[in-house]
Amino acid sequence: MTTHIDRKLAELGLTLPAAAAPVASYVPTVESGGMLYVSGQIPFDADGALILGRLGEDGCDIAFGQEAARRCALMIVAQVKAALGGFDRVGRIVKLGVFVNSTPDFTDQPQVANGASDLMEALFGDAGKHARAAVSAPSLPRGVAVEVDAVIAIA
């Protein structure tokens, strides 16, 4: 069955990836108290390769970071679908935490984070509008450019 989210993904030219398995001692999602907590997701490109880099060096600019953040958000959506069996129970994207692998002088973390935020709003409409933190990190797991976690209200 094709859902509204599936149609929006197709309109955006995106394919929902398979939900990534954890790489350490944690679970990808936890459902508790009407909320779904999604562990930090890292970015994979359309071919399944990690998006690596440090914003502010080696040509890693805002647009590069936004695409990495968008890919993290896409993986969050995949984790939601895997955890809930679809999107019918999604009430609202409550909060995103966006971690940007960046140099000390890079200060455009909010613009990078927009890659994830804009995708959530494009897919979920007003229910995709959320609170957010966008912070710098001196390094991230496996050398990825961005990592994003989420809190989602569910029915």
Secondary structure, DSSP 8 states (H G I E B T S, - for coil): ---HHHHHHHHTT---------SSSS-SEEEETTEEEEEEE--B-TTS-B-B--BTSTT--HHHHHHHHHHHHHHHHHHHHHHHSSSTTEEEEEEEEEEEEB-TT---HHHHHHHHHHHHHHHHGGGG--EEEEEEES--GGGBSEEEEEEEEE-
